[in-house]
């Protein structure tokens, strides 16, 4: 079950392979909560804004950041590749159309 709108879910799909399926579900909840939160973007505020303030397994979401096995280097590599790929695709389209602006 995805908690994100289709457009945002499509953007984070490249990151799915970096996490186990269960952890990625938690990542999606935390991402949506962080986007919607105002003020400090903590795990607690993200869960509250997502309606999970009374979740029985509240600590599970905290473990995503401190215990789950994932590589911040791999995440940053994907974060860099996404805009570069998009810019390169736009540049190639401009070159094909004869535009060089």
Z-matrix of the N, CA and C atoms (Angstrom, degrees):
N
C 1 1.445
C 2 1.519 1 108.94
N 3 1.310 2 116.74 1 118.10
C 4 1.453 3 121.18 2 177.70
C 5 1.520 4 109.45 3 -88.42
N 6 1.310 5 116.69 4 137.43
C 7 1.457 6 121.26 5 179.36
C 8 1.518 7 110.95 6 -98.61
N 9 1.309 8 117.13 7 0.78
C 10 1.456 9 121.80 8 -175.15
C 11 1.514 10 112.01 9 -105.15
N 12 1.336 11 116.94 10 151.75
C 13 1.464 12 119.83 11 172.21
C 14 1.531 13 109.52 12 -60.62
N 15 1.314 14 116.68 13 154.45
C 16 1.470 15 121.56 14 -174.77
C 17 1.527 16 112.50 15 -55.27
N 18 1.322 17 118.23 16 -41.49
C 19 1.465 18 121.22 17 -179.17
C 20 1.515 19 112.77 18 -62.50
N 21 1.314 20 116.69 19 -43.22
C 22 1.461 21 120.95 20 179.34
C 23 1.529 22 110.60 21 -73.13
N 24 1.312 23 116.46 22 -37.78
C 25 1.468 24 120.05 23 177.92
C 26 1.531 25 110.06 24 -60.22
N 27 1.328 26 116.65 25 -38.44
C 28 1.466 27 121.35 26 178.69
C 29 1.529 28 110.93 27 -64.43
N 30 1.335 29 116.69 28 -36.92
C 31 1.459 30 120.67 29 -179.94
C 32 1.524 31 113.07 30 -68.56
N 33 1.328 32 117.10 31 -33.52
C 34 1.462 33 118.41 32 -177.58
C 35 1.529 34 113.14 33 -95.08
N 36 1.311 35 117.27 34 -3.30
C 37 1.467 36 120.60 35 179.13
C 38 1.528 37 113.24 36 -54.87
N 39 1.340 38 119.73 37 -37.70
C 40 1.471 39 118.77 38 178.25
C 41 1.529 40 113.85 39 -59.76
N 42 1.322 41 118.00 40 -19.48
C 43 1.453 42 121.93 41 -179.24
C 44 1.532 43 112.67 42 -87.01
N 45 1.302 44 117.66 43 -11.19
C 46 1.464 45 121.58 44 -174.54
C 47 1.528 46 112.45 45 -58.44
N 48 1.308 47 117.57 46 -37.13
C 49 1.454 48 121.20 47 -178.10
C 50 1.525 49 114.10 48 -70.67
N 51 1.322 50 117.13 49 -10.81
C 52 1.459 51 120.87 50 -179.30
C 53 1.521 52 112.72 51 -85.70
N 54 1.315 53 116.33 52 -11.81
C 55 1.460 54 121.92 53 -176.01
C 56 1.522 55 109.35 54 -127.26
N 57 1.322 56 116.39 55 157.58
C 58 1.464 57 119.27 56 171.01
C 59 1.532 58 106.86 57 -68.71
N 60 1.308 59 116.51 58 163.36
C 61 1.467 60 120.43 59 -177.43
C 62 1.531 61 111.08 60 -59.28
N 63 1.320 62 116.93 61 -43.23
C 64 1.462 63 120.72 62 -178.28
C 65 1.532 64 111.17 63 -66.94
N 66 1.330 65 116.71 64 -43.06
C 67 1.464 66 120.08 65 179.89
C 68 1.525 67 110.00 66 -66.39
N 69 1.334 68 117.71 67 -37.75
C 70 1.466 69 120.07 68 -179.84
C 71 1.526 70 111.30 69 -63.61
N 72 1.319 71 117.82 70 -33.94
C 73 1.467 72 120.35 71 174.92
C 74 1.531 73 110.06 72 -60.62
N 75 1.322 74 116.29 73 -42.73
C 76 1.463 75 120.62 74 178.45
C 77 1.522 76 111.16 75 -67.34
N 78 1.330 77 116.54 76 -38.04
C 79 1.465 78 121.25 77 178.23
C 80 1.530 79 109.62 78 -59.57
N 81 1.316 80 116.79 79 -42.51
C 82 1.466 81 120.35 80 -179.73
C 83 1.531 82 111.29 81 -62.78
N 84 1.315 83 116.43 82 -42.70
C 85 1.465 84 120.78 83 178.39
C 86 1.522 85 110.09 84 -62.50
N 87 1.329 86 116.37 85 -45.92
C 88 1.462 87 120.29 86 -179.11
C 89 1.526 88 111.82 87 -65.31
N 90 1.326 89 117.06 88 -39.05
C 91 1.465 90 120.75 89 178.83
C 92 1.518 91 110.82 90 -64.07
N 93 1.321 92 116.72 91 -47.87
C 94 1.465 93 120.38 92 178.93
C 95 1.527 94 110.20 93 -61.23
N 96 1.317 95 117.40 94 -43.84
C 97 1.453 96 121.33 95 179.03
C 98 1.519 97 112.45 96 -63.66
N 99 1.332 98 117.02 97 -39.58
C 100 1.469 99 120.78 98 178.73
C 101 1.519 100 111.08 99 -65.74
N 102 1.311 101 117.18 100 -38.01
C 103 1.468 102 120.86 101 178.56
C 104 1.526 103 110.55 102 -66.72
N 105 1.318 104 116.94 103 -40.40
C 106 1.463 105 121.39 104 -176.16
C 107 1.523 106 113.93 105 -82.22
N 108 1.316 107 117.24 106 -20.30
C 109 1.467 108 120.96 107 -176.38
C 110 1.525 109 111.78 108 -69.95
N 111 1.309 110 113.94 109 147.90
C 112 1.456 111 120.05 110 170.59
C 113 1.520 112 107.20 111 -111.77
N 114 1.285 113 117.27 112 156.45
C 115 1.462 114 119.65 113 -177.72
C 116 1.514 115 110.49 114 76.25
N 117 1.315 116 116.08 115 -145.37
C 118 1.467 117 120.74 116 -178.76
C 119 1.523 118 110.14 117 -67.37
N 120 1.305 119 114.96 118 136.28
C 121 1.458 120 120.37 119 179.39
C 122 1.525 121 109.45 120 -99.50
N 123 1.304 122 114.57 121 80.94
C 124 1.455 123 121.05 122 178.84
C 125 1.525 124 108.54 123 -102.79
N 126 1.322 125 115.63 124 166.14
C 127 1.464 126 119.90 125 176.32
C 128 1.527 127 109.23 126 -58.62
N 129 1.313 128 116.81 127 -42.85
C 130 1.466 129 120.98 128 -179.17
C 131 1.514 130 111.60 129 -61.38
N 132 1.327 131 118.09 130 -46.96
C 133 1.468 132 119.65 131 -179.28
C 134 1.523 133 111.14 132 -68.03
N 135 1.341 134 117.51 133 -34.71
C 136 1.465 135 120.63 134 177.43
C 137 1.529 136 110.65 135 -63.50
N 138 1.317 137 116.65 136 -42.74
C 139 1.464 138 120.06 137 -179.90
C 140 1.521 139 111.39 138 -69.10
N 141 1.313 140 116.91 139 -39.53
C 142 1.468 141 119.61 140 178.83
C 143 1.515 142 111.46 141 -61.89
N 144 1.327 143 117.00 142 -44.29
C 145 1.469 144 120.26 143 -178.34
C 146 1.536 145 110.70 144 -66.83
N 147 1.339 146 116.21 145 -25.60
C 148 1.464 147 120.79 146 178.52
C 149 1.526 148 112.07 147 -87.23
N 150 1.339 149 116.43 148 3.19
C 151 1.454 150 120.26 149 179.16
C 152 1.517 151 113.97 150 80.37
N 153 1.314 152 116.50 151 18.87
C 154 1.460 153 120.94 152 -177.16
C 155 1.529 154 112.16 153 -111.92
N 156 1.313 155 117.06 154 23.35
C 157 1.451 156 121.37 155 -179.77
C 158 1.519 157 113.37 156 -62.24
N 159 1.306 158 117.63 157 -24.67
C 160 1.465 159 121.73 158 179.83
C 161 1.527 160 112.03 159 -107.27
N 162 1.327 161 116.61 160 15.33
C 163 1.467 162 121.79 161 179.94
C 164 1.528 163 110.29 162 -56.13
N 165 1.334 164 116.72 163 132.22
C 166 1.474 165 121.12 164 -179.56
C 167 1.519 166 111.63 165 -64.47
N 168 1.316 167 117.11 166 -33.81
C 169 1.464 168 121.77 167 -176.97
C 170 1.531 169 110.32 168 -107.28
N 171 1.310 170 114.78 169 46.89
C 172 1.462 171 123.77 170 -179.16
C 173 1.531 172 111.29 171 -53.25
N 174 1.314 173 117.78 172 -39.87
C 175 1.456 174 122.68 173 -176.50
C 176 1.517 175 112.51 174 -65.27
N 177 1.314 176 118.10 175 -23.15
C 178 1.460 177 121.86 176 179.59
C 179 1.528 178 110.64 177 -57.52
N 180 1.315 179 116.73 178 -40.24
C 181 1.462 180 120.97 179 -179.09
C 182 1.520 181 111.58 180 -70.50
N 183 1.311 182 117.46 181 -34.35
C 184 1.460 183 120.76 182 176.20
C 185 1.530 184 110.20 183 -65.42
N 186 1.300 185 116.52 184 -32.84
C 187 1.470 186 120.82 185 -178.29
C 188 1.523 187 112.48 186 -69.12
N 189 1.309 188 117.83 187 -21.31
C 190 1.466 189 120.56 188 177.46
C 191 1.524 190 109.19 189 -56.94
N 192 1.318 191 116.64 190 -40.35
C 193 1.450 192 120.56 191 -176.49
C 194 1.521 193 113.88 192 -87.23
N 195 1.324 194 118.26 193 -26.84
C 196 1.461 195 117.13 194 -174.76
C 197 1.526 196 115.70 195 -114.86
N 198 1.338 197 118.55 196 -12.41
C 199 1.470 198 118.59 197 -178.66
C 200 1.514 199 114.14 198 -129.26
N 201 1.311 200 117.69 199 -28.12
C 202 1.461 201 119.71 200 -176.77
C 203 1.529 202 109.71 201 -63.42
N 204 1.317 203 115.73 202 145.41
C 205 1.455 204 120.58 203 180.00
C 206 1.518 205 109.28 204 -87.61
N 207 1.325 206 115.67 205 111.68
C 208 1.452 207 122.69 206 174.64
C 209 1.517 208 107.71 207 -159.17
N 210 1.302 209 116.04 208 158.77
C 211 1.451 210 121.04 209 -174.03
C 212 1.526 211 110.59 210 -107.90
N 213 1.317 212 116.26 211 118.71
C 214 1.464 213 119.45 212 177.26
C 215 1.524 214 110.18 213 -65.71
N 216 1.334 215 117.59 214 -28.85
C 217 1.463 216 121.02 215 176.87
C 218 1.530 217 110.47 216 -66.00
N 219 1.327 218 116.84 217 -42.11
C 220 1.467 219 120.44 218 178.20
C 221 1.527 220 110.71 219 -65.31
N 222 1.331 221 117.11 220 -38.62
C 223 1.464 222 120.93 221 177.69
C 224 1.526 223 109.54 222 -64.12
N 225 1.333 224 117.21 223 -44.93
C 226 1.463 225 119.83 224 -178.85
C 227 1.520 226 111.32 225 -66.36
N 228 1.319 227 117.94 226 -33.11
C 229 1.464 228 121.23 227 177.45
C 230 1.533 229 110.09 228 -62.74
N 231 1.315 230 116.72 229 -44.36
C 232 1.464 231 120.59 230 178.70
C 233 1.523 232 110.16 231 -66.90
N 234 1.336 233 116.72 232 -40.97
C 235 1.464 234 120.24 233 178.06
C 236 1.523 235 111.51 234 -58.14
N 237 1.309 236 117.64 235 -36.73
C 238 1.456 237 121.55 236 178.14
C 239 1.523 238 111.41 237 -75.03
N 240 1.313 239 117.39 238 -39.01
C 241 1.461 240 121.37 239 -176.76
C 242 1.531 241 112.73 240 -67.77
N 243 1.327 242 117.52 241 -34.25
C 244 1.467 243 119.92 242 -176.79
C 245 1.531 244 113.01 243 -59.89
N 246 1.333 245 119.69 244 -55.25
C 247 1.472 246 117.81 245 -179.97
C 248 1.526 247 112.80 246 -68.60
N 249 1.336 248 117.51 247 -33.37
C 250 1.463 249 119.82 248 179.07
C 251 1.523 250 109.62 249 -63.42
N 252 1.316 251 117.41 250 -44.99
C 253 1.473 252 120.91 251 178.86
C 254 1.524 253 110.78 252 -62.00
N 255 1.317 254 116.50 253 -40.19
C 256 1.462 255 120.32 254 -179.70
C 257 1.527 256 111.10 255 -67.31
N 258 1.330 257 116.76 256 -42.93
C 259 1.462 258 120.43 257 178.34
C 260 1.524 259 111.59 258 -65.74
N 261 1.312 260 117.12 259 -40.33
C 262 1.463 261 120.36 260 178.96
C 263 1.523 262 110.76 261 -64.94
N 264 1.322 263 116.75 262 -39.63
C 265 1.466 264 119.97 263 178.93
C 266 1.525 265 110.37 264 -64.19
N 267 1.336 266 117.52 265 -41.60
C 268 1.464 267 120.57 266 178.07
C 269 1.516 268 111.19 267 -65.78
N 270 1.323 269 117.07 268 -40.86
C 271 1.463 270 120.84 269 178.79
C 272 1.508 271 111.79 270 -63.34
N 273 1.305 272 117.07 271 -41.36
C 274 1.458 273 121.31 272 178.70
C 275 1.518 274 110.38 273 -65.42
N 276 1.320 275 117.68 274 -37.21
C 277 1.458 276 120.68 275 179.06
C 278 1.523 277 110.57 276 -66.59
N 279 1.327 278 116.97 277 -39.04
C 280 1.466 279 120.63 278 178.11
C 281 1.528 280 110.60 279 -65.27
N 282 1.319 281 116.80 280 -40.95
C 283 1.454 282 120.02 281 179.77
C 284 1.525 283 111.39 282 -65.53
N 285 1.319 284 116.82 283 -39.69
C 286 1.463 285 120.80 284 178.51
C 287 1.520 286 111.39 285 -65.07
N 288 1.348 287 116.64 286 -35.24
C 289 1.456 288 119.89 287 -177.41
C 290 1.524 289 112.05 288 -84.28
N 291 1.334 290 116.12 289 -4.76
C 292 1.457 291 119.57 290 -179.78
C 293 1.509 292 113.64 291 87.33
N 294 1.342 293 117.29 292 1.33
C 295 1.472 294 121.48 293 178.89
C 296 1.512 295 109.06 294 -87.44
N 297 1.303 296 116.43 295 136.77
C 298 1.454 297 121.48 296 178.85
C 299 1.513 298 110.57 297 -131.81
N 300 1.360 299 118.08 298 38.00
C 301 1.457 300 119.43 299 -176.92
C 302 1.473 301 113.47 300 -92.02
